[in-house]
Amino acid sequence: MNFDFSADQKELKDQVNKFLTANCTTKTVRKLYDGKDRYDAQLWKQIGEMGWLGTAIPEAYGGLGLGYLELCVIAEEMGRALAPVPFNSTVYLFAEAVLAAGTEEQKKKYLPKVAAGELIGTFAKSEGTGPTLPKSIRATFKDGKLSGKKTTVVDGMDADFAVVLARVNDDAGERGLQLCVVDLKGSGVKRAECETLDPSRCYADITFDGAAAEALGKAGEGWSNAQAVYDRAAILTAFEQVGGADVCLQMAKGYALERYAFGRPIASYQAIKHKLADMYVFNELARSNAYYGGWALSTNAHELPLAAAAARVSATQAFDYAAKENTQTHGGMGFTWDADCHFYYKRSKQLGLVLGPQRSWKDRLVSELETSNA
Amino acid sequence: MDFEDSPEEAAFRAEVKTWLDANAKPRTGKREINADDMENGAANQMAASKAWQKTKAKAGYARITWPKGQGGIGGTPMQSIIFGQEEGKYDVANGGPFAIGLGMCIPTLMAYGSEDAKKRHVWPAVQGDEIWCQLFSEPAGGSDVAGLRTKAEKNGDTWTINGSKIWTTGAQFSDFGILLTRTDPNVPKHKGLTMFYLSMKSPGVEIRPIKQASGGSGFNQIFFTDVKIPDSQRLGEVGQGWQVALTTLMHERLAVGGGAGGGLDVPQLMSLARTLELEDGPAIKNASVREKIADWYVKSAGLRYTTMRTMTALSRGQQPGPEASIAKLVVASKLQDLSAFAMDLEAESGILQGDDAPMHGMFQGGWMSSPGLRIAGGTDEIMRNIIAERVLGLPQDVRVDKDVPFNKLPVSR
């Protein structure tokens, strides 16, 4: 039995942790809450220089070619630090889409730039409120031109390129969809910044009016390609969520030990102890499910869709619970702008929604169980 | 990261398979889950359990981590797990009535007993000839074990025991027990305890089965009336009983995997949901059913992979992390909630039991055993305290009884 990260992977995790502890504190996050920047450009540059963006990108395309388990440990630390950079949009979504569906030429065109920190990428799927369904996609991709409106695109204001899910033919369902890559700095692209709960992760609505785009993968395979990318992203995001949830538990514990009420530390009251014990239980379950996802991702196992859904649901539940109960443990102070609790509360929701809601992932999980038990 | 055996583990697994092939028949088909099994375990197949235990003891597979000649092979915890995994594939009476004796009582005897006592008791217990039980809990002290009141008074070289113990698993077929008593009520509660072992056949020991809410009788209450124990059967010093008991309980926690749920889980719920039609179509397609299935699946899967993390630590020769402590807490309430949900899906027939109930009453059985599972071996509340205090390092509860002589403590309103 060898169901854990290797010594080298743990060493990498330590290094990433040390760097982020020094260079990405909650003060870094607070700057974005109180200022006008949409991400921390300095941190983004440093992360690019260290090669983290190319962790799982093969050497042939300019990456480090390490692997997904290495990316998982980095993800956990990014989540722990609430790193306010377009890491998950660029690495988990854009690069994974190019790796999964791109031609050799496209991989050579985009991936070295991602790895070098020269390209911010994202994935544009939603078109309004409610879950994205095959039939709800109205954006069209025809004769190399993309038209339509994509909403709530993560890092949409700053991304250089986006992978877009659009309709290519008259089929109203999945078979009518295709992915395409569009240069967001080109003509026919208009972006509008959205006001969001978590100012350290920004979103945009993007309108395309005959913007030049190139196909990514085959027509008719857009939906399944998107799903494959989102499965992989769900596992990596689960590690971020696990990292964030762990910080919440440590914060709540630290505060409960220091805060005295009625003559003793509040950490000595069972109402607090049991809450923190429950947090620990959720966090451990989520960590174990994320590890299984990491294994499936690194081996491209056929269990990957089930592992991804379970990792996603479990991590979302854990971070939700830890973030809200951390705030609760801090009492009134936890509800102030000056305390850090709300950073985690908001990030837990941002990560919990960015790849689609828990409800959809639960449905997906059961569909996978139905198939595997059939 | 993978789920493979190391070369040494693979070699051991092959060795175990060869031995099992020579000594047992592979299990055919799945075991039916029924309420009786969940409550009474393998106690009803005592003769078969004893015979299988003897076979294992001779081969050194009864207590793999123990030394050669004492039922073991001086093996690793991982080898013990591998044996268990392979043994589970054969039609043998494993588990059974030896877990408490060999897991808790005999290790305590080995730590504190005389050489004569070890010579006399260890081997008969290992090979299943003698069964041991643990006599700690009392009617007035469940979670508060150290609040126990069974009295031991010394006269010459003999102790006289009066009092009562409860929730004793397997006492009705036990030959010996380890017994925690109060020898000094004038000092604070933890300081006045002393541990003994005794024959369950001693005059003055009366064993009464407890009829559980579920109808079964897996536990007992034991009454001690002027029971005599020679001082040579004392384990540890007089007044050191609590430290001795902690040794026993520490061995309890070394068991990997935590509580079981009787095998009742998401697959059984899905089987039920596939057969039922709800207002809006098949139950398996109903959104609220699917959401519940997903919730319980991530708990079960999370526990399964948590166990694998623990096993990985053992496999690497490391001390497992504290994550194993979450299992019982998660399993027991999941069993209760999942069973209740299944019964609700069954609608009016959810109230039936046994063969009259859908799927042979497995959900009713799970529902009826779950309240016990949430209490036995540490209540949900105690498990949360343990996680909070020992894993997270939070302070202990305020103990108003800590420095007060035991006989000055309030015992009721």
Interface residues (C-beta under 8 A of the other chain):
Chain A: M1 N2 F3 D4 F5 S6 L69 L249 K253 A256 L257 R264 P265 A267 S268 Q270 I272 K273 H274 L276 A277 D278 Y280 V281 E284 L285 A286 R287 S288 N289 Y291 Y292 G294 W295 S298 T299 A309 A310 V313 S314 Q317 R359 W361 K362 D363 L365 V366 L369 E370 N373
Chain B: M1 D2 F3 E4 D5 S6 E9 M78 V266 P267 M270 I284 A287 R290 E291 I293 A294 D295 Y297 V298 K299 A301 G302 L303 R304 Y305 T306 M308 R309 M311 T312 A313 L314 S315 R316 E323 I326 L329 V330 E381 M383 R384 N385 I387 A388 E389 V391 L392 G393 L394 P395 Q396 D397 V398
